[in-house]
Amino acid sequence: MINLDEVQFNILVASIIGDGEITKIYPNSRRINNSYREHYGTEQKNYRLWKQTFLPDLLYITPKSNTLRSKS
């Protein structure tokens, strides 16, 4: 379990409620765990980068798909 401070916890909970989704594991998927993901448009990129600075060990950006995500 990752130790989050109050700000990190609040950003993560608000993101799950408002910005993103917990991914579903489909049959025959290579993943064994769920993950977090949020897609964004180019005008929202700075907001996603800002969010990532608070959770650098948890969230990363995949520029090709404009997605902020966690490891599964």
mmCIF file of the C-alpha atoms, coordinates in Angstrom:
data_MODEL
# 
_entry.id   MODEL 
# 
loop_
_atom_site.group_PDB 
_atom_site.id 
_atom_site.type_symbol 
_atom_site.label_atom_id 
_atom_site.label_alt_id 
_atom_site.label_comp_id 
_atom_site.label_asym_id 
_atom_site.label_entity_id 
_atom_site.label_seq_id 
_atom_site.pdbx_PDB_ins_code 
_atom_site.Cartn_x 
_atom_site.Cartn_y 
_atom_site.Cartn_z 
_atom_site.occupancy 
_atom_site.B_iso_or_equiv 
_atom_site.pdbx_formal_charge 
_atom_site.auth_seq_id 
_atom_site.auth_comp_id 
_atom_site.auth_asym_id 
_atom_site.auth_atom_id 
_atom_site.pdbx_PDB_model_num 
ATOM 1  C CA . MET A 1 1  ? 0.000   0.000   0.000   1.00 0.00 ? 1  MET A CA 1 
ATOM 2  C CA . ILE A 1 2  ? 1.304   3.422   -0.903  1.00 0.00 ? 2  ILE A CA 1 
ATOM 3  C CA . ASN A 1 3  ? 1.487   6.108   1.803   1.00 0.00 ? 3  ASN A CA 1 
ATOM 4  C CA . LEU A 1 4  ? -0.237  9.288   0.644   1.00 0.00 ? 4  LEU A CA 1 
ATOM 5  C CA . ASP A 1 5  ? -0.325  12.613  2.412   1.00 0.00 ? 5  ASP A CA 1 
ATOM 6  C CA . GLU A 1 6  ? -3.641  14.441  2.748   1.00 0.00 ? 6  GLU A CA 1 
ATOM 7  C CA . VAL A 1 7  ? -3.233  16.482  -0.467  1.00 0.00 ? 7  VAL A CA 1 
ATOM 8  C CA . GLN A 1 8  ? -2.276  13.416  -2.504  1.00 0.00 ? 8  GLN A CA 1 
ATOM 9  C CA . PHE A 1 9  ? -5.194  11.444  -1.079  1.00 0.00 ? 9  PHE A CA 1 
ATOM 10 C CA . ASN A 1 10 ? -7.636  14.251  -1.886  1.00 0.00 ? 10 ASN A CA 1 
ATOM 11 C CA . ILE A 1 11 ? -6.338  14.617  -5.452  1.00 0.00 ? 11 ILE A CA 1 
ATOM 12 C CA . LEU A 1 12 ? -6.606  10.876  -6.022  1.00 0.00 ? 12 LEU A CA 1 
ATOM 13 C CA . VAL A 1 13 ? -10.150 10.559  -4.631  1.00 0.00 ? 13 VAL A CA 1 
ATOM 14 C CA . ALA A 1 14 ? -11.371 13.645  -6.520  1.00 0.00 ? 14 ALA A CA 1 
ATOM 15 C CA . SER A 1 15 ? -9.793  12.303  -9.708  1.00 0.00 ? 15 SER A CA 1 
ATOM 16 C CA . ILE A 1 16 ? -11.509 8.936   -9.367  1.00 0.00 ? 16 ILE A CA 1 
ATOM 17 C CA . ILE A 1 17 ? -14.858 10.623  -8.714  1.00 0.00 ? 17 ILE A CA 1 
ATOM 18 C CA . GLY A 1 18 ? -14.603 13.315  -11.358 1.00 0.00 ? 18 GLY A CA 1 
ATOM 19 C CA . ASP A 1 19 ? -11.891 12.974  -13.984 1.00 0.00 ? 19 ASP A CA 1 
ATOM 20 C CA . GLY A 1 20 ? -11.132 9.360   -14.668 1.00 0.00 ? 20 GLY A CA 1 
ATOM 21 C CA . GLU A 1 21 ? -12.073 5.751   -14.316 1.00 0.00 ? 21 GLU A CA 1 
ATOM 22 C CA . ILE A 1 22 ? -10.956 2.507   -12.772 1.00 0.00 ? 22 ILE A CA 1 
ATOM 23 C CA . THR A 1 23 ? -10.327 0.169   -15.681 1.00 0.00 ? 23 THR A CA 1 
ATOM 24 C CA . LYS A 1 24 ? -12.094 -3.123  -16.052 1.00 0.00 ? 24 LYS A CA 1 
ATOM 25 C CA . ILE A 1 25 ? -10.158 -6.318  -16.637 1.00 0.00 ? 25 ILE A CA 1 
ATOM 26 C CA . TYR A 1 26 ? -11.532 -8.071  -19.682 1.00 0.00 ? 26 TYR A CA 1 
ATOM 27 C CA . PRO A 1 27 ? -11.370 -11.821 -20.355 1.00 0.00 ? 27 PRO A CA 1 
ATOM 28 C CA . ASN A 1 28 ? -8.044  -12.833 -21.921 1.00 0.00 ? 28 ASN A CA 1 
ATOM 29 C CA . SER A 1 29 ? -6.433  -9.554  -20.797 1.00 0.00 ? 29 SER A CA 1 
ATOM 30 C CA . ARG A 1 30 ? -2.717  -9.604  -19.983 1.00 0.00 ? 30 ARG A CA 1 
ATOM 31 C CA . ARG A 1 31 ? -3.370  -7.463  -16.916 1.00 0.00 ? 31 ARG A CA 1 
ATOM 32 C CA . ILE A 1 32 ? -4.061  -9.084  -13.567 1.00 0.00 ? 32 ILE A CA 1 
ATOM 33 C CA . ASN A 1 33 ? -5.034  -5.907  -11.694 1.00 0.00 ? 33 ASN A CA 1 
ATOM 34 C CA . ASN A 1 34 ? -7.196  -2.867  -12.352 1.00 0.00 ? 34 ASN A CA 1 
ATOM 35 C CA . SER A 1 35 ? -5.673  0.548   -12.991 1.00 0.00 ? 35 SER A CA 1 
ATOM 36 C CA . TYR A 1 36 ? -6.680  4.202   -13.075 1.00 0.00 ? 36 TYR A CA 1 
ATOM 37 C CA . ARG A 1 37 ? -6.942  6.144   -16.323 1.00 0.00 ? 37 ARG A CA 1 
ATOM 38 C CA . GLU A 1 38 ? -8.154  9.509   -17.542 1.00 0.00 ? 38 GLU A CA 1 
ATOM 39 C CA . HIS A 1 39 ? -8.150  10.728  -21.117 1.00 0.00 ? 39 HIS A CA 1 
ATOM 40 C CA . TYR A 1 40 ? -7.698  14.417  -21.853 1.00 0.00 ? 40 TYR A CA 1 
ATOM 41 C CA . GLY A 1 41 ? -7.644  16.897  -24.696 1.00 0.00 ? 41 GLY A CA 1 
ATOM 42 C CA . THR A 1 42 ? -4.643  19.051  -25.521 1.00 0.00 ? 42 THR A CA 1 
ATOM 43 C CA . GLU A 1 43 ? -6.168  22.018  -23.693 1.00 0.00 ? 43 GLU A CA 1 
ATOM 44 C CA . GLN A 1 44 ? -6.180  19.962  -20.459 1.00 0.00 ? 44 GLN A CA 1 
ATOM 45 C CA . LYS A 1 45 ? -2.599  18.710  -20.691 1.00 0.00 ? 45 LYS A CA 1 
ATOM 46 C CA . ASN A 1 46 ? -1.159  21.246  -18.219 1.00 0.00 ? 46 ASN A CA 1 
ATOM 47 C CA . TYR A 1 47 ? -3.811  20.283  -15.652 1.00 0.00 ? 47 TYR A CA 1 
ATOM 48 C CA . ARG A 1 48 ? -2.848  16.606  -15.999 1.00 0.00 ? 48 ARG A CA 1 
ATOM 49 C CA . LEU A 1 49 ? 0.864   17.458  -15.704 1.00 0.00 ? 49 LEU A CA 1 
ATOM 50 C CA . TRP A 1 50 ? 0.087   19.468  -12.570 1.00 0.00 ? 50 TRP A CA 1 
ATOM 51 C CA . LYS A 1 51 ? -1.781  16.506  -11.109 1.00 0.00 ? 51 LYS A CA 1 
ATOM 52 C CA . GLN A 1 52 ? 1.060   14.141  -11.944 1.00 0.00 ? 52 GLN A CA 1 
ATOM 53 C CA . THR A 1 53 ? 3.546   16.314  -10.019 1.00 0.00 ? 53 THR A CA 1 
ATOM 54 C CA . PHE A 1 54 ? 1.652   15.484  -6.816  1.00 0.00 ? 54 PHE A CA 1 
ATOM 55 C CA . LEU A 1 55 ? 1.657   11.725  -7.503  1.00 0.00 ? 55 LEU A CA 1 
ATOM 56 C CA . PRO A 1 56 ? 4.858   11.074  -9.502  1.00 0.00 ? 56 PRO A CA 1 
ATOM 57 C CA . ASP A 1 57 ? 5.317   7.518   -8.188  1.00 0.00 ? 57 ASP A CA 1 
ATOM 58 C CA . LEU A 1 58 ? 1.725   6.583   -8.993  1.00 0.00 ? 58 LEU A CA 1 
ATOM 59 C CA . LEU A 1 59 ? 0.651   8.390   -12.172 1.00 0.00 ? 59 LEU A CA 1 
ATOM 60 C CA . TYR A 1 60 ? 2.318   8.765   -15.544 1.00 0.00 ? 60 TYR A CA 1 
ATOM 61 C CA . ILE A 1 61 ? 1.321   10.269  -18.889 1.00 0.00 ? 61 ILE A CA 1 
ATOM 62 C CA . THR A 1 62 ? 1.184   8.428   -22.184 1.00 0.00 ? 62 THR A CA 1 
ATOM 63 C CA . PRO A 1 63 ? 1.442   11.266  -24.721 1.00 0.00 ? 63 PRO A CA 1 
ATOM 64 C CA . LYS A 1 64 ? 0.434   9.206   -27.756 1.00 0.00 ? 64 LYS A CA 1 
ATOM 65 C CA . SER A 1 65 ? -3.020  8.516   -26.309 1.00 0.00 ? 65 SER A CA 1 
ATOM 66 C CA . ASN A 1 66 ? -3.309  11.696  -24.168 1.00 0.00 ? 66 ASN A CA 1 
ATOM 67 C CA . THR A 1 67 ? -3.872  9.615   -21.057 1.00 0.00 ? 67 THR A CA 1 
ATOM 68 C CA . LEU A 1 68 ? -2.902  10.000  -17.432 1.00 0.00 ? 68 LEU A CA 1 
ATOM 69 C CA . ARG A 1 69 ? -2.745  6.540   -15.910 1.00 0.00 ? 69 ARG A CA 1 
ATOM 70 C CA . SER A 1 70 ? -1.471  4.335   -13.128 1.00 0.00 ? 70 SER A CA 1 
ATOM 71 C CA . LYS A 1 71 ? 0.256   0.998   -13.301 1.00 0.00 ? 71 LYS A CA 1 
ATOM 72 C CA . SER A 1 72 ? -2.047  -1.993  -13.106 1.00 0.00 ? 72 SER A CA 1 
# 
